Amino acid sequence: MKTSFLFLLFLLSQACSSQNSIFELSPNQSMSITGKGPGQDAAFNPHSKTKSVGVIESLGPNEFTIRIQNNGEIIEQTQIYPDDVKEVILEIGNELYLDSKLKSKAKVTFKEYDNGVED
């Protein structure tokens, strides 16, 4: 019984820690996803203390824009179309935004940056 309870607790903790962030964007909406700080970010980037990768998947019927800023300066803007998946590199301190002119939906996840150097 104790083993079953511990296994169930483990499964629940894994489900919570690997949760994806899904956002519904209203027409003419700009949403700060990450980079503003604790309590202000819409999605938690567990790799924010180092260079990381944001993975943005379009789930809606319309295109939207991925915007990366640092200290108010736009670093990169990328259009994402329905059913696209884009990866963007996030340096420490970068802010990730999603901008939409039409109703859209996106899934955002983060992963460690792999610099391609083999051991």
Phi, psi and omega per residue, in radians:
M1 nan -0.788 -3.135
K2 -1.099 -0.695 3.130
T3 -1.130 -0.705 3.119
S4 -1.099 -0.734 3.134
F5 -1.124 -0.780 3.139
L6 -1.112 -0.689 3.110
F7 -1.126 -0.746 3.108
L8 -1.105 -0.725 3.101
L9 -1.096 -0.702 3.098
F10 -1.095 -0.801 3.127
L11 -1.073 -0.731 3.116
L12 -1.128 -0.702 3.134
S13 -1.164 -0.647 3.098
Q14 -1.161 -0.704 3.133
A15 -1.118 -0.692 -3.134
C16 -1.257 -0.655 -3.080
S17 -1.332 -0.393 -3.122
S18 -1.795 0.293 -3.091
Q19 -1.138 2.344 3.077
N20 -1.502 2.706 3.077
S21 -1.791 2.090 3.125
I22 -1.983 2.280 -3.071
F23 -2.148 2.363 3.018
E24 -1.789 2.130 -3.095
L25 -1.759 2.220 3.076
S26 -1.397 2.812 3.070
P27 -0.984 2.426 3.128
N28 1.013 0.658 3.139
Q29 -1.864 2.463 3.006
S30 -2.109 2.137 -3.056
M31 -2.126 2.179 3.027
S32 -1.326 2.117 -3.096
I33 -1.647 -0.818 -3.124
T34 -2.714 2.720 3.092
G35 1.966 -0.144 3.138
K36 -1.515 -0.474 3.095
G37 2.150 2.982 -3.116
P38 -0.974 2.321 3.133
G39 1.458 -0.191 -3.129
Q40 -1.988 -0.368 -3.134
D41 -1.326 2.474 3.097
A42 -1.384 -0.455 3.124
A43 -2.328 2.509 -3.134
F44 -1.558 2.149 3.055
N45 -1.752 1.832 -3.101
P46 -1.202 -0.129 -3.111
H47 -1.962 0.380 -3.017
S48 -1.194 -0.285 3.139
K49 -1.428 -0.116 3.110
T50 -2.383 3.023 3.024
K51 -1.059 2.374 -3.084
S52 -2.478 3.129 3.141
V53 -2.173 2.246 3.007
G54 -1.690 2.280 3.124
V55 -1.936 2.026 -3.089
I56 -2.016 2.155 -3.131
E57 -2.028 2.214 3.091
S58 -1.372 2.175 3.128
L59 -1.973 -0.108 -3.060
G60 -1.794 3.138 -3.055
P61 -1.478 -0.133 -3.041
N62 -2.198 2.765 3.116
E63 -1.340 2.798 3.033
F64 -2.645 3.069 -3.075
T65 -2.025 2.417 2.984
I66 -1.696 2.233 -3.140
R67 -2.172 2.302 3.074
I68 -2.009 2.255 3.132
Q69 -2.239 2.765 3.005
N70 -2.513 2.088 -3.102
N71 0.928 0.719 3.091
G72 1.446 -0.125 3.137
E73 -1.664 2.239 3.118
I74 -1.286 2.133 -3.132
I75 -1.593 -0.736 -3.050
E76 -2.729 2.529 2.987
Q77 -2.311 2.305 -3.108
T78 -2.341 2.281 3.077
Q79 -1.407 2.419 3.071
I80 -2.197 2.265 -3.061
Y81 -1.780 2.875 3.129
P82 -0.897 2.380 3.124
D83 1.240 0.096 3.075
D84 -1.384 2.693 2.954
V85 -2.258 2.192 -3.136
K86 -2.163 2.524 3.025
E87 -1.975 2.332 3.106
V88 -2.202 2.441 3.119
I89 -1.472 2.282 -3.141
L90 -1.997 1.956 3.038
E91 -1.302 2.832 3.075
I92 -1.015 2.278 3.118
G93 1.585 -0.136 3.101
N94 -1.227 2.609 3.062
E95 -1.964 2.345 -3.139
L96 -1.883 2.237 3.124
Y97 -2.183 2.653 2.945
L98 -2.048 2.214 -3.131
D99 -2.085 2.311 3.138
S100 -2.340 2.500 3.018
K101 -1.680 -0.471 3.133
L102 -2.137 2.896 3.120
K103 -1.063 2.258 -3.120
S104 -2.510 3.022 3.121
K105 -2.526 2.418 -3.090
A106 -2.482 2.600 3.011
K107 -1.941 2.290 -3.116
V108 -2.143 2.221 3.036
T109 -2.314 2.920 -3.124
F110 -2.297 2.627 3.064
K111 -2.521 2.880 3.108
E112 -1.131 2.557 3.061
Y113 -1.377 2.274 3.101
D114 -1.920 1.954 -3.062
N115 -1.355 0.043 3.064
G116 1.412 0.049 3.127
V117 -1.460 2.192 3.123
E118 -1.568 2.526 -3.136
D119 -1.272 nan nan
